[in-house]
Amino acid sequence: MSQSQAQDDSNLNKLDPNWRDDALNLDLDYGMQTIAVRAGQHRTDEGEHSEPIFTTSSYVYASAADAAAHFNGSKTGNVYSRHTNPSVRTFERRLAALENGERAVATASGMGAILTMCLAYLKAGDHLLAANQLFGSSIGLFNNYMAKFGVEVSYVDCFDNEAWAKAVQPNTKVIYCESPSNPLAQICDIGYLSKLCKANDILLVVDNCFATPALQRPLDLGADVVVHSATKYLDGQGRVLGGALVGNDKLMQEAFTVVRSGGISMSPFNAWVFTKGLETLKLRMQAHCQNANQVAEFLVNHPNVSTVHFSGLSDHPAHELATRQHHMKGGYGAIMGFEVKPSASAHSNKRDEKAAAWHVIDSTQMVSITNNLGDAKTTITHPATTTHFRLSAEARAEAGVTDGLIRLSVGLEDVEDIIKDLARGLDSL
């Protein structure tokens, strides 16, 4: 038998070993922290302990027949790093295991993940039903681009189950929500929405960016697809951009073909950063939540704060729902919105909400004034003039984004220092 014949026969092995082997046997009943540290890795012949970074654009095959088998799909393996890369695959496997999903598909950014979702599951003539309370760029994508290509889009209050049911149309194909939402950290009843979707043959897509699988697993609650901006808590240190979708094999294959054809790809280096970030996700989220609970109590008792939007507060309308949906005890996330009482303008007696919010933000000395969140560093921003400024005044009002609203992402500093920094501006209003 010739060497070429032996190589051709090897194609009878339909799956490359590096697509099959995992350093952790997921059939065993491992806990979340063990999965976060060890799942998804395929060790090479070098025997490395830590996950390597595969900075390669392409791959070498044993023969022309071997290359053809990879390209025509008769053999599953690496083809081109736009859609198959070992570093990206490790991150995908680990995140899927943490979310209790069959498969994950990584993307270049969180918005890339949302765009992938739209292209995979919607077409002209379909209806997308979404929550009012969304990240401003998500609303912009839906209104300016999906609508441009013939997808009908409408919005309802995320917490109003009756409104969700009334807004369903015969052509509704996707219900989309964030829970908790940006920037008011509002909670959707995922179990209710799942029943509504299943009764009407609709996909339920939940953005789990703020909670992460450390606090909440939407697939366990009945969602079909989970969306992540990995840029946030999955990294946890504000280093790189990335996104992901998680769900069953069929739905993720549809998302994968969009990434493969559209090039909405995650880089190997970023994937490696996210993989290492997942190792400490649960530990970080515990610390974030502990700090956030104390900051929320400070804010709710401050005389110059009118409203605190945070489901960890016992009088929050979604407190019971959040307690039920979030599996970490005392874990309500670390994003909150708070509204300050308007202050008198320096040039008039008019009470100015925006001026008061800006005063609180500008008075901080440690907290970072930035639109990013989910960072080890506490961050603060004014949504009406940053993350949601492209929305009309009417759309901002529907989303609850007032001129006096401040969004806070509580970090991992000593909580006493976070509180003191916020007090500088609040005390001097």
C-alpha positions, -999 to 999 in steps of 0.1 A, spaced: 0 0 0 14 34 -10 18 63 15 -9 83 -3 -34 54 0 -26 51 37 -33 88 41 -65 85 21 -77 57 44 -70 78 74 -99 100 63 -122 73 75 -116 87 109 -143 114 106 -132 134 137 -98 149 144 -87 139 180 -84 176 190 -121 180 183 -130 151 205 -106 150 234 -113 172 265 -90 174 295 -121 172 317 -147 144 313 -179 164 313 -200 132 317 -189 133 353 -208 155 378 -183 183 383 -192 216 399 -192 250 382 -158 261 396 -141 229 384 -157 233 349 -146 270 348 -110 260 355 -106 228 335 -133 223 308 -127 226 271 -90 222 269 -73 198 245 -37 191 254 -13 188 225 17 164 223 37 191 241 18 182 273 12 218 283 -6 225 315 -20 260 307 -40 265 275 -18 276 246 -26 304 221 -28 292 185 -18 322 165 -22 306 131 -44 316 102 -44 282 85 -36 245 90 -15 218 72 -30 186 60 -15 151 55 -25 150 18 -46 166 -8 -73 141 1 -71 150 37 -75 187 29 -105 179 6 -121 159 34 -118 188 58 -131 213 34 -161 192 22 -171 183 57 -165 145 55 -138 150 82 -143 175 110 -112 195 120 -94 228 116 -99 245 83 -92 282 86 -90 304 118 -119 326 106 -141 298 118 -120 270 133 -92 278 158 -82 256 188 -79 286 212 -114 298 202 -128 263 205 -115 259 240 -133 291 251 -164 280 233 -164 246 250 -158 260 284 -185 286 281 -210 261 268 -203 238 297 -208 267 322 -241 276 306 -253 240 303 -255 244 265 -246 219 239 -224 244 219 -212 279 219 -201 301 190 -176 329 197 -177 363 179 -155 394 176 -176 415 201 -209 414 220 -226 434 192 -212 409 168 -230 381 187 -263 400 185 -258 407 148 -250 370 143 -282 361 162 -303 384 139 -287 370 107 -291 334 118 -327 335 131 -345 364 113 -353 372 77 -374 398 58 -410 397 69 -402 383 104 -411 401 136 -386 407 164 -401 415 198 -377 430 222 -377 446 256 -377 484 259 -348 481 284 -318 473 262 -283 486 255 -286 515 232 -265 499 204 -288 469 204 -318 492 198 -298 509 171 -290 477 154 -326 465 154 -341 498 144 -316 510 118 -304 478 102 -327 449 108 -357 471 100 -339 483 69 -337 447 57 -374 440 63 -376 427 98 -404 443 118 -393 454 153 -414 463 183 -407 468 221 -425 462 254 -417 467 290 -395 438 300 -413 432 333 -448 433 319 -458 398 311 -492 408 298 -476 433 274 -453 405 260 -483 383 253 -503 410 236 -474 420 214 -468 386 199 -477 385 162 -482 356 138 -448 364 122 -429 368 156 -398 347 153 -376 359 181 -382 374 216 -351 392 228 -344 405 263 -316 414 287 -319 402 322 -307 421 341 -310 449 317 -288 479 307 -288 503 325 -316 498 350 -308 462 359 -344 452 354 -354 415 354 -374 395 329 -395 365 339 -375 340 317 -397 311 327 -429 329 316 -413 341 284 -402 305 276 -437 292 279 -450 321 257 -424 313 231 -429 276 231 -467 281 227 -461 303 196 -430 286 180 -408 316 189 -371 316 198 -363 331 232 -329 348 232 -316 361 266 -286 384 270 -269 370 301 -241 395 301 -248 411 335 -256 380 354 -232 355 337 -236 317 343 -221 323 377 -255 338 388 -280 326 362 -283 300 335 -311 311 311 -311 278 292 -320 260 324 -349 285 327 -362 277 292 -344 301 269 -332 288 235 -302 310 230 -279 329 254 -260 360 243 -228 373 259 -206 403 256 -176 385 267 -159 419 269 -176 424 303 -175 399 332 -162 369 312 -130 388 308 -134 408 340 -105 431 336 -114 453 306 -87 439 283 -102 426 251 -134 425 230 -155 394 223 -190 379 222 -207 345 222 -239 327 216 -248 295 235 -275 270 227 -282 236 212 -262 221 183 -288 229 157 -292 266 166 -255 271 170 -248 255 136 -269 283 121 -250 309 141 -217 292 131 -224 295 94 -230 332 98 -197 337 116 -180 315 89 -194 334 60 -195 369 76 -161 368 93 -175 380 127 -147 360 143 -130 361 177 -92 363 176 -72 335 192 -55 358 217 -88 372 228 -102 337 232 -73 328 254 -79 359 276 -115 349 280 -107 313 288 -84 324 316 -111 349 327 -136 321 331 -113 304 357 -121 331 382 -156 341 371 -176 326 400 -151 339 426 -152 374 410 -190 375 407 -193 366 444 -171 395 453 -187 419 429 -222 410 443 -211 415 479 -197 449 471 -228 459 451 -252 449 478 -234 473 502 -232 501 477 -269 498 469 -278 501 506 -256 532 509 -273 548 478 -309 540 489 -303 557 522 -286 588 508 -308 619 509 -297 631 475 -306 599 457 -342 596 446 -343 561 431 -320 530 431 -326 505 403 -311 473 418 -330 440 422 -310 431 453 -330 456 473 -359 439 492 -385 465 480 -375 463 443 -405 450 423 -384 422 408 -366 412 440 -385 379 444 -381 370 407 -344 378 407 -339 357 439 -356 328 422 -338 331 389 -303 337 402 -289 306 417 -261 323 437 -274 332 471 -273 370 475 -262 374 439 -280 401 421 -252 413 398 -231 444 403 -247 468 378 -272 494 391 -287 526 380 -294 554 405 -311 587 400 -300 618 418 -322 647 430 -317 677 407 -295 705 419 -298 743 413 -279 754 383 -250 777 389 -266 803 365 -302 800 376 -326 787 402 -338 759 378 -332 724 392 -311 705 366 -311 667 367 -282 663 342 -260 688 360 -266 670 393 -257 636 377 -226 651 360 -215 667 393 -216 633 411 -197 616 382 -171 644 380 -166 645 418 -152 609 418 -115 606 422 -110 568 420 -140 555 401 -134 553 363 -156 575 341 -161 551 312 -188 533 293 -174 499 299 -186 476 327 -180 442 343 -145 453 352 -125 447 383 -124 485 385 -156 503 394 -170 523 365 -195 551 362 -213 567 333 -243 590 324 -264 568 300 -285 596 285 -253 613 271 -232 582 264 -246 547 259 -281 558 250 -274 592 235 -283 581 199 -318 573 210 -346 599 207 -358 616 239 -390 595 236 -371 562 232 -349 571 262 -380 579 282 -396 545 273 -364 528 284 -364 547 317 -332 566 309 -337 600 326 -312 629 326 -306 622 363 -298 585 358 -263 573 366 -251 537 358 -226 522 382 -207 490 376 -194 480 411 -159 467 410 -136 448 433 -120 476 452 -125 479 490 -162 487 492 -156 515 518 -135 533 492 -162 529 465 -188 544 489 -165 573 499 -158 582 463 -195 583 454 -202 603 486 -179 631 474 -204 643 448 -236 632 465 -228 650 497 -221 682 479 -252 684 458 
